[in-house]
């Protein structure tokens, strides 16, 4: 029988260029052309628009777990809207952006009865200007 000896080597540090390294459990900043790509000091405000019966708790849980792993401060705001027609969605989005002006991510959970309106809603949302 042959004997095998082995040793585990440490993971190499992540090098950002030159002599800049990211150390374990330390704050790190990544830049591209002088603009930050990632920083553990980001604050993300997510606003979720949903109907009364939409269960968004699993979505909120996923957002919270992800932000915790990325060391990003997360605030989630939920706004209930009627969403019987696509104009209700547009009115809800307008209300959400006026109520929470510093929103970074706006999520709209549309019910199945508006599934066919999705392309039209998306196109309209891309062209709306909120005067920010």
N, C-alpha and C positions, 0 to 999 in steps of 0.2 A: 504494500500500500504506500502511495506517495503522500508526502505531507506538503500542504500548500500554506504558505504564510501570506497574509494580506494585511493591509492597513487602509483605513479610510482617510482620504484627504479632504480637507475643508473645501467648501464651494468657493470658487474664485470671486473676489469682489467685483461688482459692476463698475466698469471704468467708463467715465463720461467724456474722456478726452484729456490729454495731458496727464496731470497727476491728480485729477479730481476723482475720488472714489465715493461710493455710497456705503456707509457703514451700517451694520445691523442695528435696528431700532433707533435710527437717527433720521431726522427730517431730511428730505431730499427734494431738490428742485431740478426739473428737466427743462431745458430751453432749446428752442430752435429759432435761429435768427433773432435772438434777444427777446423772444416772446415765450412766456411760460407755457409748457405743455402739460405738466402735472405738478401740483404742489399739494402737500397734505393740509394746507390751510384754506382750501376752497370751502365756501359755503354754498350749498345747492338748495334752492327752494323749488319744490315740485308741487304743481297744482294739478289735482285730478278732478276732472268733471265727470260726473256719473249720474245715472238715474237712481231713483229711490231704492230699487231692488237689486242694483248691481253690487255684487260683493267684491270690493276692491282691497280687502284685508290681505289677501295673499300677495297682491301686487305691492302693497305698502311694505309687507314683510321682506320681500325680495329687495326692494330699494334700501331698506334699513340695513339688511345684512351686507349688501354690496358696499354701501357707503362706509360701514364700519370697517370692512376689510381694506378699503382704500384710504381710511383715515380722513374722510370727508364729512364735514358737518352737514347734516340733512335736516330740512324742515319740510314736512308734507302738509299741504292744505287741501281739504276736500270740499268741493262745491257740488251740491245736488241740484240738478236741473231737470225739467220735465222731459225734454227730448222726444216730443211726439212728432216733430217735423224738423227738417234740417235748419230752418230759421231759428228754432229753439237752441240748437247747438251753437250757431253763430252768436246769438244773443248771450248765451252762457259764457262763451269764450271772451266776448267783449267785457262782460261783467267781471270775469276772473282776472283779466289783465288790468282792469281799472282798480280792482280791489287789492290785488297783490302785484303791484308794479314791478317789484324786484324778482319776479318769477323767472327762473332759468329754464325750467322744463314744464311744458304744459301737456298733459295727457288727457285725451278725450276718449272715454269708453262709450262707444255707441252700441245701442241694442241691435239685435238681428233685424228688426223691421226697418232700420236705416242703413243696412249693409249695402244696398244698391245705390244709396246716396253718397257713399264714401268717396268715389272719384270726384264728384261735384264739390263736396265739402273740402276735400284736399286742395282742389284748384282754387276755390274761393279763399281759403285760409292763406294760401301762398300769395294772394294778391291784396289782402287786407292790409291797410296801414293804420297803425294805432297812434301815430303822432308822438312816438317816443323820441 
